[in-house]
């Protein structure tokens, strides 16, 4: 994670400066600046158009009592893409424009969801303790006293797993 942050804050600006110098040397300062402004304007227009379409799909999903998971992911990608397009630079603009492609977002969504599903985590973030349990009647817990604190909390008896 530290390497990703270092690349984002150090590597990307250095890469952008190098590309600016190369492009500016080939097409000149004026056209380079025009391309940067044009991509920012195009990004704003694409963000507005696709963002509203995504919002419409999310509302439709909610109206059908479905969770709009794909729409939320698309919305996050669009926000990130808009931020990249507003950032001056050709590399960030290229990545931002790619995030506006619905097919690419679908592939990213599938990859990320597969990775999240492949790594199950307990809901409270604690360790996973394997074992078996069986339900018991309240009378059996704490000597048959159903008013005892433990009996009121949980009528579950934990049985350690058998050694194989």
Backbone as CSV, one residue per row, in Angstrom:
resi,resn,N_x,N_y,N_z,CA_x,CA_y,CA_z,C_x,C_y,C_z
1,UNK,0.822,-1.189,0.000,0.000,0.000,0.000,0.866,1.254,0.000
2,UNK,1.994,1.180,0.692,2.896,2.327,0.734,3.490,2.584,-0.640
3,UNK,3.795,1.504,-1.376,4.339,1.658,-2.724,3.326,2.309,-3.670
4,UNK,2.067,1.942,-3.521,1.026,2.540,-4.357,0.906,4.035,-4.054
5,UNK,0.915,4.390,-2.777,0.825,5.800,-2.393,2.048,6.573,-2.878
6,UNK,3.231,5.971,-2.768,4.445,6.636,-3.237,4.391,6.867,-4.737
7,UNK,3.921,5.865,-5.472,3.799,6.039,-6.922,2.776,7.113,-7.258
8,UNK,1.663,7.129,-6.531,0.613,8.110,-6.816,1.083,9.534,-6.571
9,UNK,1.851,9.746,-5.504,2.251,11.106,-5.151,3.581,11.537,-5.750
10,UNK,4.426,10.578,-6.134,5.728,10.937,-6.697,5.821,10.534,-8.161
11,UNK,5.463,9.293,-8.446,5.628,8.767,-9.797,4.708,9.382,-10.831
12,UNK,3.435,9.543,-10.488,2.476,10.092,-11.463,2.827,11.529,-11.857
13,UNK,3.133,12.429,-10.925,3.517,13.780,-11.358,4.784,13.795,-12.219
14,UNK,5.765,12.961,-11.888,6.979,12.918,-12.709,6.648,12.405,-14.104
15,UNK,5.822,11.377,-14.175,5.397,10.846,-15.473,4.624,11.892,-16.272
16,UNK,3.735,12.613,-15.605,2.954,13.657,-16.293,3.865,14.767,-16.826
17,UNK,4.843,15.166,-16.041,5.764,16.221,-16.488,6.542,15.740,-17.707
18,UNK,7.004,14.499,-17.676,7.756,13.966,-18.818,6.892,13.927,-20.070
19,UNK,5.634,13.512,-19.937,4.740,13.457,-21.098,4.417,14.870,-21.580
20,UNK,4.204,15.813,-20.655,3.972,17.213,-21.050,5.144,17.741,-21.868
21,UNK,6.353,17.487,-21.415,7.539,17.974,-22.129,7.613,17.353,-23.514
22,UNK,7.362,16.057,-23.604,7.433,15.367,-24.897,6.354,15.867,-25.856
23,UNK,5.116,15.938,-25.385,4.009,16.385,-26.241,4.194,17.856,-26.610
24,UNK,4.570,18.676,-25.629,4.797,20.097,-25.917,5.910,20.305,-26.926
25,UNK,6.945,19.485,-26.872,8.030,19.583,-27.844,7.599,19.183,-29.240
26,UNK,6.635,18.275,-29.342,6.184,17.804,-30.667,5.114,18.698,-31.283
27,UNK,4.129,19.147,-30.472,3.018,19.918,-31.067,3.019,21.379,-30.647
28,UNK,3.836,21.755,-29.698,3.901,23.149,-29.266,3.080,23.401,-28.013
29,UNK,3.331,24.574,-27.404,2.682,24.921,-26.145,1.180,25.152,-26.307
30,UNK,0.784,25.943,-27.300,-0.635,26.277,-27.491,-1.510,25.046,-27.695
31,UNK,-1.168,24.174,-28.660,-1.986,22.970,-28.853,-1.981,22.046,-27.625
32,UNK,-0.861,21.989,-26.919,-0.806,21.152,-25.711,-1.793,21.663,-24.674
33,UNK,-1.797,22.965,-24.456,-2.737,23.542,-23.490,-4.180,23.365,-23.957
34,UNK,-4.417,23.479,-25.253,-5.765,23.299,-25.795,-6.261,21.870,-25.556
35,UNK,-5.379,20.891,-25.734,-5.765,19.498,-25.497,-6.108,19.285,-24.020
36,UNK,-5.324,19.875,-23.125,-5.585,19.727,-21.686,-6.945,20.326,-21.325
37,UNK,-7.243,21.512,-21.851,-8.533,22.153,-21.565,-9.668,21.359,-22.206
38,UNK,-9.456,20.860,-23.428,-10.498,20.094,-24.122,-10.824,18.807,-23.369
39,UNK,-9.812,18.125,-22.834,-10.104,16.896,-22.093,-10.854,17.197,-20.799
40,UNK,-10.557,18.308,-20.167,-11.289,18.684,-18.953,-12.754,18.960,-19.282
41,UNK,-13.005,19.679,-20.382,-14.383,19.966,-20.782,-15.115,18.694,-21.208
42,UNK,-14.432,17.839,-21.954,-15.040,16.572,-22.371,-15.349,15.703,-21.156
43,UNK,-14.444,15.706,-20.202,-14.667,14.932,-18.978,-15.874,15.424,-18.202
44,UNK,-16.028,16.729,-18.127,-17.191,17.278,-17.420,-18.486,16.893,-18.124
45,UNK,-18.485,16.955,-19.463,-19.688,16.586,-20.221,-19.993,15.098,-20.071
46,UNK,-18.956,14.250,-20.185,-19.155,12.808,-20.027,-19.628,12.466,-18.618
47,UNK,-19.056,13.137,-17.637,-19.450,12.891,-16.256,-20.914,13.244,-16.041
48,UNK,-21.330,14.347,-16.584,-22.733,14.755,-16.434,-23.661,13.749,-17.109
49,UNK,-23.346,13.384,-18.344,-24.207,12.482,-19.111,-24.262,11.093,-18.476
50,UNK,-23.099,10.484,-18.248,-23.087,9.127,-17.708,-23.490,9.096,-16.236
51,UNK,-23.197,10.159,-15.517,-23.596,10.219,-14.118,-25.105,10.245,-13.964
52,UNK,-25.775,11.043,-14.791,-27.243,11.083,-14.746,-27.850,9.753,-15.172
53,UNK,-27.246,9.103,-16.181,-27.741,7.794,-16.614,-27.571,6.759,-15.497
54,UNK,-26.458,6.816,-14.796,-26.211,5.892,-13.694,-27.190,6.149,-12.555
55,UNK,-27.449,7.408,-12.255,-28.427,7.759,-11.224,-29.811,7.245,-11.595
56,UNK,-30.186,7.358,-12.856,-31.475,6.856,-13.322,-31.559,5.337,-13.147
57,UNK,-30.486,4.622,-13.506,-30.470,3.155,-13.343,-30.544,2.771,-11.864
58,UNK,-29.891,3.542,-10.997,-29.932,3.256,-9.561,-31.350,3.437,-9.020
59,UNK,-32.005,4.492,-9.429,-33.392,4.719,-8.988,-34.306,3.599,-9.477
60,UNK,-34.082,3.146,-10.711,-34.877,2.061,-11.274,-34.660,0.777,-10.481
61,UNK,-33.409,0.493,-10.110,-33.109,-0.698,-9.305,-33.796,-0.623,-7.946
62,UNK,-33.732,0.540,-7.311,-34.384,0.702,-6.016,-35.894,0.562,-6.131
63,UNK,-36.472,1.057,-7.229,-37.912,0.938,-7.429,-38.322,-0.523,-7.574
64,UNK,-37.409,-1.350,-8.090,-37.679,-2.782,-8.226,-37.210,-3.567,-7.001
65,UNK,-36.879,-2.876,-5.924,-36.412,-3.473,-4.666,-35.132,-4.287,-4.845
66,UNK,-34.252,-3.818,-5.718,-32.941,-4.441,-5.904,-31.874,-3.476,-5.426
67,UNK,-30.810,-4.025,-4.845,-29.697,-3.187,-4.419,-28.931,-2.715,-5.656
68,UNK,-28.692,-1.425,-5.794,-28.004,-0.902,-6.986,-26.478,-0.983,-6.852
69,UNK,-25.966,-2.191,-6.638,-24.533,-2.360,-6.400,-23.728,-1.973,-7.624
70,UNK,-24.128,-2.440,-8.797,-23.395,-2.104,-10.027,-23.440,-0.602,-10.278
71,UNK,-24.570,0.006,-10.009,-24.710,1.437,-10.244,-23.847,2.249,-9.274
72,UNK,-23.762,1.789,-8.035,-22.903,2.484,-7.060,-21.440,2.378,-7.490
73,UNK,-21.030,1.189,-7.930,-19.655,1.023,-8.404,-19.402,1.914,-9.618
74,UNK,-20.348,1.928,-10.563,-20.195,2.795,-11.738,-20.108,4.258,-11.328
75,UNK,-20.925,4.660,-10.368,-20.885,6.037,-9.893,-19.543,6.400,-9.294
76,UNK,-18.979,5.493,-8.499,-17.653,5.745,-7.916,-16.587,5.836,-9.004
77,UNK,-16.665,4.954,-9.992,-15.713,5.009,-11.109,-15.847,6.329,-11.868
78,UNK,-17.073,6.783,-12.069,-17.290,8.032,-12.793,-16.754,9.232,-12.015
79,UNK,-16.944,9.230,-10.722,-16.400,10.320,-9.900,-14.880,10.332,-9.979
80,UNK,-14.280,9.148,-9.875,-12.826,9.038,-9.975,-12.353,9.469,-11.360
81,UNK,-13.074,9.046,-12.402,-12.723,9.428,-13.774,-12.819,10.938,-13.956
82,UNK,-13.863,11.546,-13.419,-14.003,12.998,-13.519,-12.867,13.723,-12.827
83,UNK,-12.471,13.231,-11.667,-11.334,13.827,-10.965,-10.048,13.697,-11.759
84,UNK,-9.847,12.547,-12.387,-8.646,12.357,-13.200,-8.644,13.281,-14.414
85,UNK,-9.817,13.477,-15.022,-9.883,14.347,-16.204,-9.721,15.815,-15.845
86,UNK,-10.092,16.186,-14.648,-9.905,17.574,-14.226,-8.463,17.850,-13.803
87,UNK,-7.718,16.779,-13.505,-6.308,16.917,-13.167,-5.518,17.103,-14.457
88,UNK,-4.727,18.158,-14.558,-3.978,18.362,-15.801,-2.965,17.241,-16.036
89,UNK,-2.989,16.692,-17.230,-2.032,15.665,-17.590,-2.614,14.686,-18.584
90,UNK,-1.741,14.119,-19.377,-2.184,13.199,-20.420,-2.381,11.786,-19.883
91,UNK,-1.564,11.366,-18.951,-1.691,10.017,-18.395,-2.973,9.919,-17.569
92,UNK,-3.211,10.882,-16.699,-4.430,10.854,-15.887,-5.672,11.008,-16.770
93,UNK,-5.563,11.815,-17.833,-6.686,11.942,-18.762,-6.981,10.613,-19.458
94,UNK,-5.939,9.892,-19.829,-6.136,8.602,-20.500,-6.831,7.609,-19.577
95,UNK,-6.381,7.537,-18.340,-7.012,6.626,-17.381,-8.445,7.067,-17.106
96,UNK,-8.649,8.370,-16.967,-9.995,8.891,-16.737,-10.940,8.566,-17.873
97,UNK,-10.480,8.734,-19.107,-11.330,8.416,-20.257,-11.639,6.928,-20.323
98,UNK,-10.676,6.093,-19.964,-10.926,4.651,-19.957,-12.010,4.275,-18.954
99,UNK,-12.069,4.991,-17.825,-13.087,4.690,-16.816,-14.495,5.084,-17.263
100,UNK,-14.604,5.855,-18.326,-15.924,6.189,-18.866,-16.465,5.090,-19.775
101,UNK,-15.642,4.090,-20.104,-16.082,2.984,-20.961,-16.845,1.978,-20.098
102,UNK,-18.146,1.784,-20.368,-18.949,0.891,-19.523,-18.410,-0.543,-19.470
103,UNK,-17.902,-1.052,-20.582,-17.372,-2.417,-20.598,-16.178,-2.583,-19.675
104,UNK,-15.313,-1.587,-19.640,-14.154,-1.646,-18.757,-14.591,-1.597,-17.291
105,UNK,-15.591,-0.771,-16.998,-16.104,-0.721,-15.623,-16.692,-2.069,-15.219
106,UNK,-17.362,-2.757,-16.144,-17.935,-4.073,-15.844,-16.836,-5.085,-15.544
107,UNK,-15.749,-5.025,-16.309,-14.626,-5.933,-16.055,-14.001,-5.625,-14.694
108,UNK,-13.787,-4.340,-14.394,-13.233,-3.955,-13.092,-14.140,-4.398,-11.947
109,UNK,-15.440,-4.218,-12.129,-16.405,-4.616,-11.099,-16.327,-6.120,-10.856
110,UNK,-16.221,-6.911,-11.919,-16.131,-8.362,-11.774,-14.836,-8.760,-11.067
111,UNK,-13.726,-8.129,-11.436,-12.448,-8.450,-10.802,-12.447,-8.102,-9.319
112,UNK,-12.955,-6.931,-9.001,-12.967,-6.497,-7.603,-13.935,-7.331,-6.781
113,UNK,-15.109,-7.627,-7.322,-16.072,-8.425,-6.549,-15.554,-9.834,-6.350
114,UNK,-14.864,-10.400,-7.353,-14.283,-11.725,-7.197,-13.222,-11.718,-6.096
115,UNK,-12.442,-10.662,-6.054,-11.397,-10.574,-5.019,-12.013,-10.398,-3.626
116,UNK,-13.072,-9.586,-3.525,-13.720,-9.384,-2.227,-14.412,-10.649,-1.746
117,UNK,-15.026,-11.392,-2.653,-15.719,-12.616,-2.275,-14.707,-13.692,-1.905
118,UNK,-13.533,-13.674,-2.519,-12.523,-14.699,-2.258,-11.882,-14.545,-0.897
119,UNK,-12.037,-13.416,-0.247,-11.420,-13.175,1.044,-12.491,-12.922,2.102
120,UNK,-13.116,-13.997,2.599,-14.159,-13.783,3.610,-13.563,-13.252,4.905
121,UNK,-14.264,-12.323,5.490,-13.827,-11.746,6.758,-15.000,-11.772,7.719
122,UNK,-14.719,-12.003,8.980,-15.813,-11.981,9.951,-16.393,-10.575,10.050
123,UNK,-17.673,-10.471,10.396,-18.323,-9.154,10.408,-17.728,-8.162,11.397
124,UNK,-17.186,-8.650,12.506,-16.652,-7.710,13.486,-15.152,-7.506,13.339
125,UNK,-14.533,-8.149,12.333,-13.111,-7.971,12.093,-12.225,-8.825,12.984
126,UNK,-12.809,-9.643,13.860,-12.018,-10.483,14.756,-11.592,-11.771,14.083
127,UNK,-10.909,-12.632,14.835,-10.446,-13.891,14.256,-11.602,-14.860,14.043
128,UNK,-11.431,-15.775,13.108,-12.423,-16.812,12.854,-12.057,-18.007,13.712
129,UNK,-12.995,-18.460,14.528,-12.776,-19.628,15.380,-13.708,-20.722,14.885
130,UNK,-13.106,-21.792,14.382,-13.918,-22.879,13.865,-14.389,-23.754,15.015
131,UNK,-15.570,-24.291,14.878,-16.122,-25.160,15.908,-17.531,-25.556,15.530
132,UNK,-18.134,-26.352,16.371,-19.504,-26.768,16.162,-20.335,-26.268,17.336
133,UNK,-21.623,-26.158,17.148,-22.490,-25.751,18.245,-23.779,-26.544,18.158
134,UNK,-24.452,-26.589,19.247,-25.773,-27.185,19.252,-26.647,-26.372,20.194
135,UNK,-27.890,-26.206,19.836,-28.822,-25.443,20.656,-29.291,-26.305,21.824
136,UNK,-29.439,-25.674,22.968,-29.937,-26.364,24.159,-31.102,-25.564,24.717
137,UNK,-31.915,-26.224,25.467,-33.051,-25.545,26.081,-32.547,-24.670,27.223
138,UNK,-33.280,-23.623,27.522,-32.870,-22.681,28.567,-32.705,-23.352,29.915
139,UNK,-33.487,-24.398,30.195,-33.404,-25.053,31.492,-32.063,-25.751,31.678
140,UNK,-31.462,-26.209,30.591,-30.201,-26.931,30.683,-29.031,-25.997,30.968
141,UNK,-29.177,-24.705,30.645,-28.095,-23.757,30.827,-28.042,-23.317,32.280
142,UNK,-26.883,-23.333,32.886,-26.642,-22.878,34.253,-27.573,-23.562,35.257
143,UNK,-27.595,-24.862,35.192,-28.329,-25.626,36.208,-29.834,-25.489,36.122
144,UNK,-30.371,-25.177,34.981,-31.808,-25.130,34.814,-32.445,-23.839,35.267
145,UNK,-31.683,-22.824,35.597,-32.230,-21.548,36.043,-32.422,-20.635,34.826
146,UNK,-33.645,-20.553,34.269,-33.863,-19.751,33.053,-33.742,-18.250,33.297
147,UNK,-33.683,-17.820,34.558,-33.535,-16.393,34.832,-32.077,-15.987,34.949
148,UNK,-31.165,-16.961,34.900,-29.741,-16.660,35.013,-29.307,-15.812,33.813
149,UNK,-28.330,-14.933,34.053,-27.870,-13.992,33.035,-27.429,-14.689,31.746
150,UNK,-26.681,-15.779,31.843,-26.200,-16.483,30.653,-27.359,-17.088,29.873
151,UNK,-28.351,-17.583,30.562,-29.492,-18.201,29.891,-30.290,-17.157,29.126
152,UNK,-30.362,-15.946,29.657,-31.108,-14.893,28.966,-30.361,-14.410,27.728
153,UNK,-29.028,-14.418,27.763,-28.254,-13.894,26.646,-28.288,-14.812,25.440
154,UNK,-28.022,-16.098,25.613,-27.907,-16.964,24.457,-28.152,-18.411,24.841
155,UNK,-29.162,-19.028,24.281,-29.387,-20.443,24.549,-28.557,-21.318,23.603
156,UNK,-27.258,-21.043,23.460,-26.401,-21.810,22.578,-25.244,-22.368,23.381
157,UNK,-24.968,-23.635,23.198,-23.856,-24.278,23.858,-22.794,-24.548,22.815
158,UNK,-21.562,-24.067,23.058,-20.486,-24.238,22.110,-19.779,-25.556,22.411
159,UNK,-19.620,-26.369,21.358,-18.955,-27.657,21.498,-17.663,-27.586,20.716
160,UNK,-16.503,-27.849,21.364,-15.245,-27.786,20.633,-15.201,-28.864,19.554
161,UNK,-14.487,-28.593,18.442,-14.428,-29.591,17.368,-13.683,-30.841,17.837
162,UNK,-14.109,-31.981,17.311,-13.476,-33.250,17.676,-12.130,-33.351,16.971
163,UNK,-11.142,-33.884,17.676,-9.824,-34.084,17.061,-9.897,-35.283,16.139
164,UNK,-9.376,-35.161,14.951,-9.410,-36.254,13.980,-8.136,-37.040,14.009
